[in-house]
């Protein structure tokens, strides 16, 4: 019976390397709640696993929880980005932080949110793939209610509707929404709100 003992020894020697031990479940440090989206639109907790990160598309292409990294676009624990395919159109990203401050280009709010990309403008991508980007410069995000508005300011000769991709990063989660904007009334603006 030496072969049985040997087989038993080999089995027990290999057993620890074959077992998969689950660690404690990780808690989401930045859960969002009370999400309100435009009628007919959904904010999806998703990424698009399409390979390497593509620049200026407001999509988490490589599913690492970061939007447009490596493209010169700033990112942070909070990030909101829009991209659209009609460079002649002026689409605005308006973010209101938990203190009620509206984020302005190049001017951080008291909570640390800043808009670093604002198209149309003089940046090269504004002529081919326009984007707008708001991010938290550092530190912990302020807790409270946030509002993100995407609005069509001017068509500039583009044919409506203007298709806009909205990407949002909260912690290590990325969210996405596709919006269709046309001039006039409710069709020109879409907003979502959430509590952090």
C-alpha positions in Angstrom: 0.0 0.0 0.0 2.9 2.4 -0.3 1.4 3.9 -3.5 -1.8 4.8 -1.6 0.2 6.7 1.1 2.2 8.4 -1.6 -1.0 9.4 -3.5 -2.5 10.7 -0.3 0.6 12.7 0.5 0.6 14.2 -3.0 -3.1 15.0 -2.7 -2.7 16.8 0.6 0.5 18.6 -0.5 -1.3 20.0 -3.5 -4.6 20.7 -1.9 -3.8 24.2 -0.4 -2.6 25.4 -3.8 -5.9 24.2 -5.4 -8.2 25.9 -3.0 -9.6 29.3 -3.8 -9.9 31.3 -0.6 -12.4 34.2 -0.7 -11.4 37.3 1.2 -13.9 39.6 2.9 -16.3 41.3 0.5 -15.1 44.8 -0.4 -17.4 47.6 0.4 -18.0 50.3 -2.1 -16.4 53.4 -0.6 -18.4 55.8 -2.8 -21.9 54.3 -3.4 -24.4 56.5 -5.2 -28.0 56.5 -4.3 -31.3 58.3 -5.1 -30.3 58.5 -8.8 -32.7 60.5 -11.0 -32.2 60.4 -14.8 -34.2 61.9 -17.7 -37.3 60.0 -18.7 -36.3 57.2 -21.0 -32.6 57.4 -20.2 -30.6 55.0 -18.0 -27.4 55.6 -16.2 -25.7 52.2 -16.6 -23.0 50.9 -14.3 -20.8 49.6 -17.1 -17.8 49.8 -19.1 -17.1 48.9 -22.7 -14.4 46.2 -22.9 -13.1 47.1 -26.3 -9.3 46.9 -25.6 -7.0 49.8 -25.0 -8.3 53.1 -23.9 -9.5 55.4 -26.7 -9.0 59.1 -26.4 -11.8 61.7 -26.1 -14.7 59.3 -26.2 -16.0 59.5 -22.6 -16.0 55.7 -22.4 -14.1 53.4 -20.0 -12.7 51.3 -22.9 -10.4 49.1 -20.8 -12.8 48.6 -17.9 -10.4 49.9 -15.2 -12.8 52.5 -13.8 -11.1 55.5 -15.3 -12.3 57.5 -18.3 -9.9 58.6 -21.1 -6.7 58.0 -19.1 -3.4 58.5 -20.9 -5.1 61.1 -23.1 -4.2 64.3 -21.2 -7.6 64.4 -19.6 -7.5 64.8 -15.9 -9.3 62.3 -13.7 -10.1 61.9 -10.0 -12.3 60.0 -7.6 -15.2 62.0 -9.3 -15.1 62.6 -13.0 -17.8 63.6 -15.5 -17.0 63.7 -19.3 -19.1 64.2 -22.4 -18.1 63.6 -26.0 -20.1 64.2 -29.2 -19.4 63.6 -32.9 -20.6 67.0 -34.3 -17.6 69.4 -33.7 -19.6 72.4 -35.0 -22.2 72.0 -32.2 -21.7 73.6 -28.8 -22.7 71.1 -26.1 -22.1 72.1 -22.4 -21.4 70.0 -19.4 -22.7 71.8 -16.3 -21.9 70.2 -12.9 -23.2 71.4 -9.6 -21.4 70.0 -6.5 -22.8 69.1 -3.2 -22.3 72.7 -1.9 -24.4 74.1 -4.7 -21.4 75.5 -6.6 -21.4 75.3 -10.4 -18.1 74.2 -11.8 -16.5 76.8 -14.1 -13.6 76.2 -16.6 -10.2 76.4 -14.8 -11.7 77.6 -11.5 -12.0 74.9 -8.8 -15.1 75.0 -6.6 -14.6 74.9 -2.8 -15.1 71.1 -3.0 -12.2 70.8 -5.5 -14.1 70.1 -8.7 -12.7 71.8 -11.8 -13.5 71.8 -15.6 -10.3 71.3 -17.6 -11.7 70.7 -21.1 -14.4 73.0 -22.5 -15.2 72.7 -26.3 -15.5 74.4 -28.6 -12.2 76.0 -27.9 -8.6 76.1 -29.1 -7.6 72.6 -28.1 -6.9 70.3 -31.2 -9.5 67.7 -30.2 -12.2 70.4 -30.2 -12.0 70.5 -34.0 -12.4 66.7 -34.5 -13.7 65.0 -31.3 -15.0 67.6 -28.9 -15.2 66.8 -25.2 -15.8 68.5 -21.9 -14.4 67.2 -18.6 -15.0 67.9 -14.9 -12.9 66.1 -12.3 -12.1 66.2 -8.6 -8.5 67.6 -8.1 -7.8 65.5 -5.1 -8.9 64.5 -1.6 -12.2 63.1 -0.6 -15.4 64.0 -2.5 -17.9 66.1 -0.6 -20.9 64.1 0.5 -24.3 65.3 -0.7 -26.4 65.9 -3.8 -24.7 66.3 -7.2 -26.4 67.5 -10.4 -25.0 66.9 -13.9 -26.6 68.7 -16.9 -25.8 68.2 -20.5 -27.3 70.8 -22.8 -27.1 71.8 -26.4 -26.1 75.5 -26.5 -25.8 76.0 -30.3 -26.1 73.8 -33.4 -23.5 75.7 -35.3 -24.7 74.1 -38.6 -24.8 70.5 -37.3 -27.8 68.4 -38.1 -29.9 67.5 -35.0 -30.2 65.4 -33.0 -26.7 65.6 -31.6 -25.6 62.3 -30.1 -23.7 62.8 -26.8 -21.9 60.2 -24.7 -21.8 60.9 -21.0 -19.2 59.1 -18.8 -19.1 59.4 -15.1 -16.6 58.0 -12.6 -17.4 57.7 -8.9 -14.7 55.9 -7.0 -13.6 53.0 -9.1 -16.9 52.6 -10.8 -17.7 54.0 -14.2 -21.2 54.8 -15.5 -22.4 55.7 -19.0 -25.4 57.3 -20.6 -26.2 58.1 -24.2 -28.2 61.2 -24.9 -29.9 62.7 -27.9 -30.2 66.5 -28.0 -32.2 68.8 -30.3 -32.8 72.5 -30.1 -35.7 73.9 -28.2 -37.3 73.1 -24.8 -36.7 69.9 -23.0 -35.0 68.2 -26.0 -32.0 70.6 -25.6 -31.1 69.6 -22.1 -30.8 66.4 -20.1 -29.8 66.1 -16.4 -29.1 63.4 -13.9 -28.8 63.8 -10.1 -27.4 61.5 -7.4 -26.5 61.5 -3.8 -23.0 60.5 -2.7 
